[in-house]
Amino acid sequence: MVRATKNPCTYILASRRNGTLYVGVTSDLVARTSQHKCDLVAGFSRQYRTHLLVWFEAHPVMESAIAREKAIKEWKRAWKVAMIEKANPYWRDLYEDLL
């Protein structure tokens, strides 16, 4: 597994399996996911309680992580769900794996 902390990452959070999705980008996936889980991030994630880290992808530089985030945000929901289920078929919270 790629160590996802202190590296540029694109990630998807979910409220539950097949629930609301949130696509984000960060340079510290562990810290950012923790912020979402504790509702320290105001806005969409807090409102829709997207606390489960269901997919992430590490990048060599922040520019590629940001480009990937923007691309995924334009995708149809079905494409996002298919990508999540290919890597994480049971929508398991991947956060614990990062610790």
TIMI-2910 file (N, C-alpha, C, CB; in pm, 1 decimal, decimal comma, always signed):
<rs>
+----------+----------+----------+----------+----------+----------+----------+----------+----------+----------+----------+----------+------+
!      n_x !      n_y !      n_z !     ca_x !     ca_y !     ca_z !      c_x !      c_y !      c_z !     cb_x !     cb_y !     cb_z ! resn !
+----------+----------+----------+----------+----------+----------+----------+----------+----------+----------+----------+----------+------+
!    +83,8 !   -118,2 !     +0,0 !     +0,0 !     +0,0 !     +0,0 !    +88,2 !   +124,5 !     +0,0 !    -95,3 !     -0,1 !   +121,5 !  Met !
!    +49,6 !   +222,8 !    -75,1 !   +121,7 !   +350,4 !    -81,5 !    +94,8 !   +427,8 !    +46,8 !    +79,0 !   +433,9 !   -207,1 !  Val !
!   +199,2 !   +479,8 !   +108,7 !   +181,4 !   +564,3 !   +226,5 !   +118,5 !   +694,7 !   +180,6 !   +317,3 !   +589,8 !   +300,7 !  Arg !
!     -0,7 !   +723,2 !   +228,8 !    -79,2 !   +833,3 !   +174,6 !    -70,9 !   +961,4 !   +256,1 !   -220,9 !   +791,8 !   +163,7 !  Ala !
!     +8,9 !   +964,2 !   +360,6 !    +20,2 !  +1086,9 !   +436,7 !   +137,9 !  +1169,5 !   +385,2 !    +36,4 !  +1056,2 !   +586,6 !  Thr !
!   +123,3 !  +1299,9 !   +389,7 !   +226,4 !  +1392,5 !   +342,8 !   +262,8 !  +1372,0 !   +196,2 !   +350,0 !  +1378,1 !   +427,4 !  Lys !
!   +166,7 !  +1326,9 !   +119,7 !   +180,0 !  +1313,4 !    -25,3 !    +52,3 !  +1366,4 !    -88,2 !   +206,9 !  +1164,4 !    -67,8 !  Asn !
!    +61,8 !  +1428,4 !   -204,2 !    -59,8 !  +1473,7 !   -271,9 !   -151,7 !  +1355,3 !   -302,3 !    -24,4 !  +1548,7 !   -402,1 !  Pro !
!   -278,6 !  +1369,2 !   -267,1 !   -377,0 !  +1263,1 !   -289,6 !   -509,0 !  +1322,2 !   -335,4 !   -397,5 !  +1179,7 !   -162,1 !  Cys !
!   -575,7 !  +1249,0 !   -420,1 !   -714,9 !  +1273,7 !   -453,8 !   -793,4 !  +1167,8 !   -377,9 !   -741,8 !  +1268,0 !   -611,1 !  Thr !
!   -908,3 !  +1204,9 !   -322,1 !   -982,1 !  +1108,9 !   -239,8 !  -1132,6 !  +1125,8 !   -257,2 !   -944,2 !  +1124,9 !    -92,0 !  Tyr !
!  -1204,7 !  +1019,9 !   -219,8 !  -1350,4 !  +1023,9 !   -218,5 !  -1398,5 !   +977,1 !    -81,4 !  -1410,8 !   +935,3 !   -332,7 !  Ile !
!  -1485,8 !  +1057,8 !    -22,0 !  -1552,7 !  +1023,2 !   +102,1 !  -1697,8 !   +992,0 !    +70,3 !  -1541,2 !  +1137,9 !   +206,9 !  Leu !
!  -1758,9 !   +907,3 !   +151,9 !  -1900,3 !   +873,6 !   +133,9 !  -1972,3 !   +880,2 !   +268,0 !  -1916,2 !   +732,8 !    +70,7 !  Ala !
!  -2101,5 !   +905,9 !   +263,3 !  -2181,9 !   +906,9 !   +385,0 !  -2215,8 !   +763,6 !   +427,6 !  -2311,1 !   +989,0 !   +363,7 !  Ser !
!  -2223,8 !   +674,4 !   +330,9 !  -2251,5 !   +531,1 !   +351,6 !  -2236,7 !   +464,3 !   +216,0 !  -2396,4 !   +505,8 !   +413,6 !  Arg !
!  -2250,7 !   +333,9 !   +210,7 !  -2244,1 !   +264,8 !    +82,6 !  -2353,2 !   +321,2 !     -9,1 !  -2260,4 !   +110,2 !   +101,2 !  Arg !
!  -2314,2 !   +359,6 !   -128,4 !  -2403,8 !   +419,4 !   -227,9 !  -2469,6 !   +548,4 !   -179,7 !  -2510,7 !   +320,3 !   -265,9 !  Asn !
!  -2408,1 !   +613,3 !    -81,1 !  -2461,9 !   +738,4 !    -28,7 !  -2403,2 !   +859,2 !    -99,8 !  -2435,5 !   +748,6 !   +120,2 !  Gly !
!  -2407,1 !   +970,6 !    -31,4 !  -2352,6 !  +1095,6 !    -83,6 !  -2201,7 !  +1084,8 !    -96,5 !  -2390,7 !  +1214,4 !     +7,0 !  Thr !
!  -2146,8 !  +1139,4 !   -205,3 !  -2003,3 !  +1134,9 !   -230,5 !  -1943,0 !  +1274,6 !   -224,0 !  -1974,8 !  +1071,0 !   -366,8 !  Leu !
!  -1819,3 !  +1281,2 !   -175,9 !  -1742,6 !  +1405,2 !   -171,1 !  -1605,9 !  +1376,2 !   -231,6 !  -1730,1 !  +1460,5 !    -24,0 !  Tyr !
!  -1563,8 !  +1454,3 !   -328,7 !  -1433,1 !  +1438,6 !   -392,6 !  -1345,0 !  +1553,3 !   -346,3 !  -1445,0 !  +1435,7 !   -549,5 !  Val !
!  -1223,9 !  +1519,5 !   -300,5 !  -1133,4 !  +1622,2 !   -251,3 !   -988,7 !  +1594,5 !   -288,1 !  -1146,0 !  +1634,7 !   -102,5 !  Gly !
!   -902,2 !  +1688,0 !   -251,6 !   -758,3 !  +1677,4 !   -275,0 !   -687,3 !  +1730,0 !   -150,9 !   -714,4 !  +1756,6 !   -404,0 !  Val !
!   -573,4 !  +1671,0 !   -117,6 !   -498,6 !  +1711,4 !     +1,1 !   -352,5 !  +1670,8 !    -11,1 !   -560,5 !  +1650,0 !   +127,2 !  Thr !
!   -268,8 !  +1730,8 !    +71,0 !   -129,1 !  +1688,5 !    +78,6 !   -105,7 !  +1600,4 !   +201,3 !    -36,0 !  +1811,1 !    +82,5 !  Ser !
!   -206,3 !  +1587,2 !   +288,5 !   -195,6 !  +1504,3 !   +408,1 !   -328,1 !  +1431,6 !   +428,7 !   -158,5 !  +1590,0 !   +533,4 !  Asp !
!   -340,3 !  +1314,3 !   +370,0 !   -466,9 !  +1241,4 !   +370,1 !   -512,3 !  +1201,8 !   +509,8 !   -454,9 !  +1118,3 !   +284,8 !  Leu !
!   -420,6 !  +1160,9 !   +596,1 !   -458,2 !  +1121,4 !   +732,6 !   -519,4 !  +1239,7 !   +806,5 !   -335,4 !  +1067,5 !   +810,3 !  Val !
!   -452,0 !  +1352,7 !   +805,7 !   -502,2 !  +1470,5 !   +876,6 !   -632,9 !  +1521,2 !   +816,7 !   -398,0 !  +1581,7 !   +874,4 !  Ala !
!   -640,2 !  +1526,2 !   +684,8 !   -761,4 !  +1578,9 !   +620,4 !   -881,5 !  +1488,2 !   +645,6 !   -738,9 !  +1595,0 !   +469,4 !  Arg !
!   -861,4 !  +1357,1 !   +637,9 !   -971,4 !  +1264,6 !   +663,7 !  -1017,4 !  +1276,4 !   +808,4 !   -929,2 !  +1119,7 !   +632,6 !  Thr !
!   -923,8 !  +1292,2 !   +899,0 !   -958,0 !  +1311,5 !  +1040,2 !  -1041,6 !  +1437,6 !  +1058,7 !   -830,6 !  +1319,5 !  +1126,3 !  Ser !
!  -1005,4 !  +1545,0 !   +990,4 !  -1083,2 !  +1668,9 !   +997,2 !  -1226,7 !  +1646,4 !   +950,5 !  -1017,0 !  +1778,4 !   +912,4 !  Gln !
!  -1242,6 !  +1572,7 !   +840,8 !  -1377,2 !  +1542,9 !   +791,2 !  -1454,4 !  +1458,5 !   +893,3 !  -1369,9 !  +1469,2 !   +654,9 !  His !
!  -1391,0 !  +1356,6 !   +947,7 !  -1457,7 !  +1267,0 !  +1042,0 !  -1504,1 !  +1340,3 !  +1167,4 !  -1364,9 !  +1153,2 !  +1080,4 !  Lys !
!  -1428,0 !  +1440,9 !  +1209,3 !  -1461,9 !  +1518,4 !  +1329,1 !  -1546,9 !  +1640,9 !  +1297,6 !  -1335,5 !  +1561,7 !  +1400,1 !  Cys !
!  -1590,9 !  +1653,0 !  +1172,8 !  -1672,1 !  +1766,1 !  +1127,6 !  -1604,2 !  +1901,1 !  +1152,7 !  -1807,0 !  +1763,4 !  +1196,9 !  Asp !
!  -1472,6 !  +1905,2 !  +1136,3 !  -1397,8 !  +2029,8 !  +1152,2 !  -1396,3 !  +2110,8 !  +1023,5 !  -1255,2 !  +2000,5 !  +1196,6 !  Leu !
!  -1440,1 !  +2050,5 !   +913,4 !  -1441,6 !  +2116,7 !   +783,2 !  -1584,3 !  +2162,7 !   +755,8 !  -1389,8 !  +2021,2 !   +669,4 !  Val !
!  -1606,3 !  +2292,7 !   +756,0 !  -1740,2 !  +2345,7 !   +730,1 !  -1775,3 !  +2325,6 !   +583,2 !  -1748,9 !  +2495,9 !   +768,2 !  Ala !
!  -1902,8 !  +2309,6 !   +557,1 !  -1949,3 !  +2300,0 !   +419,0 !  -2012,0 !  +2165,9 !   +386,6 !  -1835,7 !  +2325,4 !   +325,3 !  Gly !
!  -1994,7 !  +2125,1 !   +261,8 !  -2061,3 !  +2007,7 !   +206,7 !  -2037,3 !  +1882,0 !   +289,8 !  -2014,9 !  +1984,4 !    +65,2 !  Phe !
!  -1912,7 !  +1855,9 !   +320,9 !  -1876,7 !  +1732,8 !   +392,1 !  -1944,8 !  +1724,6 !   +528,5 !  -1725,1 !  +1724,1 !   +409,3 !  Ser !
!  -1946,5 !  +1833,7 !   +600,6 !  -2013,3 !  +1834,6 !   +731,6 !  -2164,7 !  +1821,4 !   +715,2 !  -1979,5 !  +1964,3 !   +808,9 !  Arg !
!  -2220,5 !  +1894,4 !   +620,1 !  -2365,8 !  +1893,4 !   +600,0 !  -2417,6 !  +1754,2 !   +563,3 !  -2404,2 !  +1993,0 !   +490,8 !  Gln !
!  -2345,0 !  +1684,0 !   +477,3 !  -2391,9 !  +1554,4 !   +428,7 !  -2324,1 !  +1436,0 !   +498,5 !  -2368,9 !  +1544,9 !   +279,8 !  Tyr !
!  -2242,7 !  +1466,1 !   +601,1 !  -2179,4 !  +1364,4 !   +685,7 !  -2103,0 !  +1259,2 !   +604,6 !  -2284,8 !  +1295,9 !   +771,3 !  Arg !
!  -2020,8 !  +1307,2 !   +514,0 !  -1936,0 !  +1217,3 !   +435,1 !  -1809,2 !  +1189,7 !   +514,9 !  -1902,0 !  +1278,8 !   +294,3 !  Thr !
!  -1811,5 !  +1083,1 !   +592,1 !  -1704,2 !  +1051,3 !   +685,7 !  -1625,1 !   +926,6 !   +649,4 !  -1760,8 !  +1034,9 !   +821,8 !  His !
!  -1669,0 !   +850,1 !   +552,7 !  -1601,1 !   +725,6 !   +516,7 !  -1505,5 !   +748,8 !   +400,3 !  -1703,4 !   +616,3 !   +480,8 !  Leu !
!  -1378,3 !   +720,8 !   +420,6 !  -1279,7 !   +728,4 !   +312,6 !  -1292,3 !   +599,6 !   +231,1 !  -1132,1 !   +747,7 !   +368,7 !  Leu !
!  -1352,2 !   +609,4 !   +113,6 !  -1380,2 !   +487,7 !    +35,5 !  -1287,4 !   +470,0 !    -84,3 !  -1523,2 !   +489,8 !    -12,7 !  Val !
!  -1212,5 !   +574,0 !   -120,3 !  -1119,3 !   +564,2 !   -233,3 !  -1016,9 !   +676,4 !   -220,8 !  -1195,0 !   +572,1 !   -371,1 !  Trp !
!   -892,3 !   +647,3 !   -258,4 !   -792,0 !   +752,4 !   -269,7 !   -685,7 !   +709,2 !   -368,8 !   -728,9 !   +784,5 !   -132,1 !  Phe !
!   -614,1 !   +809,5 !   -417,3 !   -509,4 !   +786,8 !   -516,4 !   -396,1 !   +885,2 !   -487,1 !   -564,2 !   +804,0 !   -663,6 !  Glu !
!   -275,6 !   +831,8 !   -465,9 !   -158,1 !   +916,0 !   -441,8 !   -103,4 !   +967,5 !   -574,4 !    -48,6 !   +837,4 !   -364,8 !  Ala !
!    -45,1 !  +1086,8 !   -569,9 !    +12,1 !  +1150,7 !   -688,7 !   +152,9 !  +1200,3 !   -658,5 !    -77,1 !  +1267,7 !   -736,6 !  His !
!   +237,4 !  +1208,1 !   -760,1 !   +375,2 !  +1255,1 !   -736,6 !   +382,9 !  +1404,6 !   -706,6 !   +461,6 !  +1223,9 !   -857,3 !  Pro !
!   +290,4 !  +1482,4 !   -762,3 !   +288,6 !  +1627,0 !   -740,4 !   +145,4 !  +1674,6 !   -721,4 !   +355,1 !  +1701,5 !   -858,4 !  Val !
!   +130,2 !  +1786,5 !   -651,0 !     -3,0 !  +1838,5 !   -621,3 !    -80,1 !  +1875,4 !   -748,1 !     +7,8 !  +1960,0 !   -530,7 !  Met !
!    -10,7 !  +1923,7 !   -849,8 !    -79,4 !  +1963,5 !   -973,6 !   -155,3 !  +1846,3 !  -1035,9 !    +21,6 !  +2019,6 !  -1074,8 !  Glu !
!    -97,4 !  +1728,1 !  -1033,5 !   -167,1 !  +1612,3 !  -1091,5 !   -283,2 !  +1568,1 !  -1002,5 !    -68,9 !  +1495,0 !  -1112,1 !  Ser !
!   -268,6 !  +1582,1 !   -871,0 !   -378,7 !  +1548,9 !   -779,6 !   -496,7 !  +1642,8 !   -801,8 !   -331,7 !  +1556,4 !   -632,5 !  Ala !
!   -467,7 !  +1771,2 !   -818,8 !   -573,6 !  +1870,4 !   -842,0 !   -642,1 !  +1845,5 !   -976,1 !   -515,8 !  +2013,6 !   -837,8 !  Ile !
!   -564,4 !  +1815,7 !  -1078,3 !   -622,8 !  +1786,8 !  -1210,2 !   -713,6 !  +1664,6 !  -1203,1 !   -511,9 !  +1764,2 !  -1315,3 !  Ala !
!   -671,0 !  +1563,0 !  -1130,4 !   -752,8 !  +1441,5 !  -1116,1 !   -881,4 !  +1472,4 !  -1040,2 !   -673,4 !  +1330,2 !  -1043,2 !  Arg !
!   -873,0 !  +1551,6 !   -934,0 !   -992,2 !  +1590,7 !   -857,4 !  -1092,3 !  +1662,1 !   -948,6 !   -953,2 !  +1682,2 !   -737,6 !  Glu !
!  -1044,4 !  +1757,0 !  -1025,4 !  -1132,6 !  +1832,0 !  -1114,6 !  -1197,3 !  +1740,5 !  -1217,5 !  -1055,1 !  +1943,4 !  -1185,0 !  Lys !
!  -1121,0 !  +1646,2 !  -1270,6 !  -1175,5 !  +1552,7 !  -1368,9 !  -1283,8 !  +1465,0 !  -1306,6 !  -1063,6 !  +1465,0 !  -1427,3 !  Ala !
!  -1256,3 !  +1409,5 !  -1188,8 !  -1352,6 !  +1320,7 !  -1122,6 !  -1480,2 !  +1396,5 !  -1087,8 !  -1291,1 !  +1258,9 !   -995,2 !  Ile !
!  -1468,6 !  +1521,4 !  -1046,6 !  -1587,7 !  +1601,0 !  -1013,3 !  -1679,7 !  +1619,1 !  -1133,9 !  -1546,2 !  +1737,8 !   -959,3 !  Lys !
!  -1624,8 !  +1611,0 !  -1253,5 !  -1705,3 !  +1624,5 !  -1375,4 !  -1770,3 !  +1492,5 !  -1417,4 !  -1618,8 !  +1677,0 !  -1489,0 !  Glu !
!  -1725,9 !  +1383,1 !  -1361,7 !  -1777,6 !  +1250,9 !  -1399,3 !  -1922,6 !  +1232,4 !  -1357,8 !  -1692,5 !  +1141,7 !  -1336,8 !  Trp !
!  -1988,7 !  +1141,7 !  -1426,2 !  -2120,3 !  +1096,5 !  -1384,0 !  -2103,4 !  +1016,2 !  -1255,1 !  -2190,0 !  +1011,3 !  -1495,7 !  Lys !
!  -2206,5 !  +1018,2 !  -1173,5 !  -2203,0 !   +944,5 !  -1046,7 !  -2172,6 !   +796,5 !  -1069,1 !  -2336,5 !   +959,7 !   -972,6 !  Arg !
!  -2231,7 !   +736,9 !  -1169,9 !  -2211,8 !   +593,8 !  -1197,0 !  -2064,4 !   +561,2 !  -1220,2 !  -2294,5 !   +550,7 !  -1318,9 !  Ala !
!  -1991,4 !   +650,8 !  -1282,9 !  -1848,2 !   +628,3 !  -1307,2 !  -1771,1 !   +631,9 !  -1175,1 !  -1791,8 !   +734,8 !  -1405,4 !  Trp !
!  -1807,8 !   +723,1 !  -1086,1 !  -1742,3 !   +731,8 !   -955,2 !  -1769,8 !   +605,2 !   -874,5 !  -1790,9 !   +856,9 !   -877,5 !  Lys !
!  -1894,4 !   +562,4 !   -873,7 !  -1931,9 !   +440,8 !   -800,0 !  -1856,8 !   +320,8 !   -855,4 !  -2084,5 !   +416,6 !   -807,7 !  Val !
!  -1846,9 !   +309,3 !   -986,0 !  -1774,8 !   +197,3 !  -1047,9 !  -1627,2 !   +199,5 !  -1007,5 !  -1788,2 !   +202,6 !  -1202,1 !  Ala !
!  -1566,3 !   +317,6 !  -1002,9 !  -1426,4 !   +327,9 !   -963,4 !  -1407,8 !   +286,7 !   -817,0 !  -1375,3 !   +470,9 !   -985,5 !  Met !
!  -1498,2 !   +331,1 !   -730,3 !  -1492,1 !   +293,4 !   -588,9 !  -1506,3 !   +142,2 !   -575,2 !  -1602,5 !   +366,1 !   -507,5 !  Ile !
!  -1607,4 !    +86,6 !   -640,6 !  -1635,6 !    -56,0 !   -623,6 !  -1528,3 !   -145,6 !   -684,6 !  -1769,1 !    -89,2 !   -684,9 !  Glu !
!  -1456,7 !    -96,4 !   -783,2 !  -1346,5 !   -175,0 !   -839,7 !  -1233,9 !   -189,1 !   -737,0 !  -1293,2 !   -109,1 !   -969,8 !  Lys !
!  -1203,6 !    -80,9 !   -666,4 !  -1095,2 !    -82,2 !   -568,4 !  -1140,7 !   -123,9 !   -428,2 !  -1031,7 !    +54,0 !   -561,8 !  Ala !
!  -1267,5 !    -99,5 !   -396,9 !  -1318,5 !   -118,6 !   -260,9 !  -1464,0 !   -166,7 !   -269,2 !  -1307,9 !    +14,3 !   -177,3 !  Asn !
!  -1485,6 !   -291,8 !   -311,0 !  -1620,8 !   -339,3 !   -340,8 !  -1719,2 !   -333,5 !   -224,5 !  -1613,2 !   -478,1 !   -388,7 !  Pro !
!  -1671,0 !   -335,3 !   -102,1 !  -1760,8 !   -333,1 !    +13,4 !  -1769,9 !   -194,2 !    +78,2 !  -1714,3 !   -434,6 !   +116,6 !  Tyr !
!  -1711,2 !    -96,0 !    +13,1 !  -1714,3 !    +42,7 !    +61,5 !  -1660,9 !    +50,2 !   +204,8 !  -1858,7 !    +99,7 !    +54,9 !  Trp !
!  -1556,6 !    -23,9 !   +230,6 !  -1493,0 !    -25,2 !   +361,5 !  -1424,8 !   +109,2 !   +386,6 !  -1391,1 !   -141,3 !   +372,0 !  Arg !
!  -1425,7 !   +157,1 !   +510,8 !  -1356,5 !   +281,2 !   +544,9 !  -1207,1 !   +254,8 !   +545,9 !  -1404,0 !   +336,7 !   +682,6 !  Asp !
!  -1134,4 !   +317,0 !   +454,4 !   -991,4 !   +293,0 !   +436,2 !   -904,9 !   +372,9 !   +534,3 !   -951,7 !   +327,1 !   +294,1 !  Leu !
!   -966,2 !   +459,1 !   +611,3 !   -891,6 !   +545,6 !   +701,8 !   -803,7 !   +466,9 !   +799,2 !   -987,3 !   +633,4 !   +779,2 !  Tyr !
!   -858,2 !   +362,1 !   +858,8 !   -782,4 !   +283,6 !   +956,3 !   -657,2 !   +223,2 !   +893,6 !   -870,1 !   +173,0 !  +1015,2 !  Glu !
!   -661,0 !   +192,0 !   +765,3 !   -544,8 !   +135,4 !   +696,3 !   -429,8 !   +235,2 !   +687,5 !   -584,0 !    +89,5 !   +556,3 !  Asp !
!   -460,4 !   +363,1 !   +694,1 !   -358,5 !   +466,5 !   +681,6 !   -281,5 !   +488,7 !   +811,0 !   -421,8 !   +595,7 !   +637,8 !  Leu !
!   -342,5 !   +451,0 !   +922,9 !   -279,8 !   +478,0 !  +1053,3 !   -169,2 !   +380,5 !  +1086,9 !   -383,5 !   +474,3 !  +1162,3 !  Leu !
+----------+----------+----------+----------+----------+----------+----------+----------+----------+----------+----------+----------+------+
</rs>
